[in-house]
Amino acid sequence: MPDPTAPTLVTVSTRLPGLLGPAGWQALAGGPVLALPGAAPTAAALREAGVDVRDVAGLTDAAAGDVVLLTAEEAGDAPVVVGTPEPAGARLLDVVAVMNRLRSPGGCPWDAEQTHASLRGYLLEEAHEAYDAITDEDPVAMREELGDVLLQVAFHARVAAEAPADRRFDVDDVADELVAKLVRRHPHVFADAGPRDVAAVERGWDEIKKTEKKRTSPTQGVSSSQSAAAWGAALAGRARRADLPTPAAADLTGSPEDLGQQLLGLVVAAQQRGWDAEDALRTAVREYAADLDAAAAARTAAEV
């Protein structure tokens, strides 16, 4: 049974100091406000807002009817009010805080000396490991590897925050641009454009990107550093949606597993002849990209 003489504990967020929800503010109106040590940032913010807050060392220093701001303290039998319901994604603030600590004076010397150039290989490595975890359908590994990808994003953003003014941006700039892009490229969701099927959404996405980036060919904006197979598939998909030529498709029979075996057989046959299958495919994709650029340029000239 809860102790009716115990103070009410109002939980506050260490990540969002000073932020209280309606239940938190209502509880604070019920009596004198005390603050445990872990709630110091919120206590300071409340004092700035004119609320009388007294610091205490522990629950035993609180009298009946007092309101105690609590972070990670054990509540015991005291009634608890969730003063600051944290929104989804609140722990991302911890990622930024830890990254800032690592790059700041007194942090990690290895982290402090990294640059965009020195980190770029890790980004690819972590992305490949996350890909493997997803392929394996391993949720434990996915959680870890996606965290490593997130680390790379936070790391690059922190490095950029220290750059000269003409090259500087920070993690909030990254998030702001992402949010704006997602809203802008989903008018069927955020602008009441009406329901659309997947094919229409993909076409609309490409058209919006074309307008934003002032792109004149489907090849623009597609990374050529990815595998040749992924590069070719991306170009073919964009070309198809833009009604531009695609290479003749081979006849496929059987399952994706059968296709995998056929491709592996081609790789082995190429290796036995001393050929590089990846390089051969990359050469073919590069030639296809040039053809796409020419076809897109011809279409633009015809439209003028």
C-alpha positions in Angstrom: 0.0 0.0 0.0 1.3 3.5 -0.8 2.2 5.6 2.2 -0.3 8.4 2.3 2.2 10.6 4.2 4.9 10.2 1.6 5.7 13.0 -0.8 4.7 12.9 -4.4 7.5 12.1 -6.7 7.5 13.9 -10.1 9.8 12.3 -12.6 11.8 14.6 -14.8 14.0 14.0 -17.8 17.7 14.4 -17.7 17.7 14.8 -21.5 15.0 17.5 -21.6 15.6 19.6 -18.4 12.9 22.1 -17.7 10.3 20.4 -19.8 7.2 19.3 -17.8 3.9 17.9 -19.1 0.5 18.9 -17.9 0.5 16.2 -15.1 3.9 17.5 -13.9 2.8 21.1 -13.7 -0.4 20.1 -11.9 1.5 18.1 -9.3 3.9 21.0 -8.7 0.9 23.1 -7.7 0.1 20.7 -4.8 2.8 21.9 -2.4 6.3 23.0 -1.7 8.7 21.8 -4.4 11.9 20.0 -3.5 14.6 18.7 -5.9 16.7 15.6 -5.6 20.3 15.9 -6.9 19.5 14.2 -10.2 16.8 16.8 -11.0 19.2 19.8 -10.7 18.9 21.0 -14.3 15.1 21.0 -14.1 15.2 22.7 -10.7 17.3 25.4 -12.2 14.9 25.9 -15.1 12.0 26.1 -12.7 13.7 28.7 -10.6 14.3 30.8 -13.7 10.5 30.6 -14.3 9.8 31.9 -10.8 9.1 28.6 -9.1 10.5 28.2 -5.5 12.5 25.0 -5.5 14.6 23.8 -2.6 17.4 21.2 -3.1 17.4 18.1 -0.9 19.9 15.2 -0.6 17.3 12.5 -0.4 13.7 11.4 0.1 14.1 11.4 3.9 14.5 15.2 3.8 11.0 15.6 2.4 8.0 16.2 4.5 4.5 15.0 3.8 2.8 16.9 1.0 6.1 18.1 -0.5 6.7 17.5 -4.2 10.0 16.0 -5.1 11.5 16.2 -8.6 13.0 12.8 -9.3 15.2 11.4 -12.0 16.6 7.9 -11.5 16.0 7.6 -7.7 14.1 4.7 -6.3 10.5 5.8 -5.5 9.8 3.3 -2.7 6.1 3.6 -1.6 5.8 7.2 -2.7 3.2 8.0 -5.4 4.8 8.9 -8.7 3.7 11.3 -11.4 5.4 11.1 -14.8 6.2 14.8 -15.1 8.0 14.6 -18.4 6.8 11.9 -20.8 9.7 11.5 -23.2 8.9 11.4 -26.9 10.1 8.6 -29.1 13.6 9.3 -30.1 14.6 11.1 -26.9 17.7 8.9 -26.5 19.0 10.3 -29.8 19.9 13.3 -27.6 22.2 11.1 -25.6 24.0 10.0 -28.9 24.7 13.7 -29.7 25.8 14.4 -26.1 28.2 11.4 -26.0 29.6 12.3 -29.4 30.2 15.9 -28.3 32.0 14.7 -25.1 34.2 12.4 -27.2 35.3 15.3 -29.5 35.6 17.9 -26.8 38.8 18.7 -24.8 39.4 16.0 -22.3 37.5 13.4 -24.5 39.0 10.7 -26.6 42.2 11.5 -28.5 41.4 9.1 -31.3 37.9 10.5 -31.9 39.3 14.1 -31.7 41.7 13.6 -34.6 39.2 12.0 -37.1 38.1 13.8 -40.3 35.5 13.1 -42.9 38.1 11.5 -45.0 39.4 9.2 -42.3 35.9 8.1 -41.3 34.4 7.4 -44.7 35.6 3.8 -44.9 33.9 3.1 -41.6 30.6 4.3 -42.9 30.8 1.8 -45.8 31.9 -1.0 -43.4 29.1 -0.3 -40.9 26.5 -0.1 -43.7 27.6 -3.5 -45.0 27.5 -5.0 -41.6 24.0 -3.6 -41.0 23.0 -5.1 -44.4 24.3 -8.5 -43.4 22.3 -8.3 -40.1 19.1 -7.5 -42.0 19.8 -10.2 -44.5 20.2 -12.7 -41.6 17.0 -11.4 -40.0 18.9 -11.1 -36.8 17.2 -8.4 -34.6 19.9 -8.3 -32.0 22.6 -7.8 -34.6 20.4 -5.3 -36.5 20.0 -3.2 -33.4 23.7 -3.1 -32.9 24.7 -2.5 -36.5 22.1 0.2 -37.1 23.5 1.9 -34.0 26.9 1.8 -35.6 25.5 3.4 -38.7 23.9 6.1 -36.5 27.2 6.7 -34.9 28.8 7.5 -38.2 26.1 10.0 -38.9 26.5 11.7 -35.5 30.3 11.6 -35.9 30.3 13.3 -39.3 27.9 15.9 -38.1 30.1 16.7 -35.1 33.2 16.9 -37.3 31.3 19.3 -39.6 30.2 21.5 -36.7 33.9 22.3 -36.2 34.6 23.1 -39.8 35.2 26.7 -41.3 32.0 28.7 -41.6 31.6 28.0 -45.3 31.6 24.2 -44.7 30.0 24.1 -41.3 26.8 22.3 -40.4 25.7 20.3 -37.4 23.4 17.4 -36.5 20.3 19.7 -36.3 21.0 20.9 -39.9 21.2 17.2 -41.0 17.9 16.4 -39.2 16.2 19.6 -40.5 17.1 18.8 -44.1 15.9 15.2 -43.8 12.6 16.2 -42.3 12.0 18.9 -45.0 12.9 16.4 -47.7 10.6 13.7 -46.4 7.7 16.1 -46.2 8.4 17.7 -49.6 8.7 14.3 -51.3 5.5 12.9 -49.8 2.8 15.3 -50.9 0.3 12.5 -50.9 0.8 12.3 -47.2 1.5 15.9 -46.1 -0.3 18.0 -48.7 -3.6 16.1 -49.2 -2.6 15.1 -52.7 -4.9 12.0 -52.4 -4.1 8.3 -52.3 -1.6 7.0 -54.8 -0.3 3.5 -55.6 3.3 2.6 -55.1 4.2 3.1 -58.8 2.7 6.6 -58.7 4.6 7.4 -55.5 7.9 6.3 -57.1 7.3 8.4 -60.2 6.3 11.4 -58.1 9.5 11.0 -56.0 11.7 11.0 -59.0 9.9 14.0 -60.5 10.3 16.0 -57.3 14.0 15.0 -57.1 14.5 16.1 -60.7 13.0 19.5 -59.9 15.0 19.9 -56.7 18.3 18.8 -58.0 17.9 20.3 -61.5 18.9 16.9 -62.9 18.8 16.2 -66.6 19.5 12.5 -66.6 18.5 9.5 -64.4 22.2 8.8 -63.9 22.7 11.9 -61.8 22.7 11.3 -58.1 23.2 7.5 -58.4 26.4 6.4 -56.7 28.8 4.6 -58.9 30.9 3.4 -56.0 28.3 0.8 -55.0 28.5 -2.7 -56.4 28.1 -2.9 -60.2 24.9 -5.0 -59.8 23.3 -2.4 -57.4 24.4 0.4 -59.7 23.0 -1.2 -62.8 19.7 -2.0 -61.0 19.3 1.6 -59.8 19.9 3.0 -63.2 17.5 0.6 -64.9 14.8 1.4 -62.3 15.2 5.1 -62.8 15.2 4.7 -66.6 12.1 2.6 -66.6 10.2 5.2 -64.5 11.4 8.0 -66.8 10.4 6.0 -69.9 14.0 5.9 -71.1 15.7 2.8 -72.7 16.7 -0.2 -70.5 18.9 -3.0 -71.6 17.2 -6.1 -72.9 16.3 -8.3 -70.0 17.5 -11.9 -69.9 15.1 -14.8 -69.6 14.8 -15.8 -66.0 13.4 -19.2 -64.9 13.2 -20.7 -61.5 13.6 -18.9 -58.1 15.8 -16.1 -56.8 18.0 -18.9 -55.3 18.4 -20.4 -58.8 19.4 -17.0 -60.1 22.0 -16.8 -57.4 23.5 -20.1 -58.4 23.6 -19.0 -62.0 25.3 -15.8 -61.1 27.8 -17.6 -58.9 28.5 -20.0 -61.8 29.3 -17.0 -64.0 31.6 -15.6 -61.4 33.5 -18.9 -61.1 33.7 -19.3 -64.9 35.0 -15.7 -65.2 37.6 -16.4 -62.5 38.8 -19.5 -64.2 39.4 -17.5 -67.4 41.2 -14.8 -65.4 38.4 -12.3 -65.8 37.0 -10.0 -63.2 33.2 -10.4 -63.2 32.7 -7.2 -61.1 34.8 -5.2 -63.4 33.2 -6.6 -66.5 29.7 -5.7 -65.2 30.9 -2.3 -64.1 32.2 -1.6 -67.6 28.8 -2.6 -69.0 26.9 -0.4 -66.5 29.2 2.5 -67.2 28.4 2.2 -71.0 24.7 2.0 -70.2 25.0 5.1 -68.0 26.5 7.0 -71.0 23.7 5.8 -73.2 21.2 7.0 -70.7 22.8 10.4 -70.5 22.6 10.6 -74.3 19.0 9.5 -74.4 18.1 12.1 -71.7 19.9 14.8 -73.5 18.2 14.0 -76.8 14.8 14.1 -75.1 15.5 17.5 -73.6 16.7 18.9 -76.9 13.5 17.6 -78.6 11.3 19.3 -75.9 13.0 22.7 -76.4 
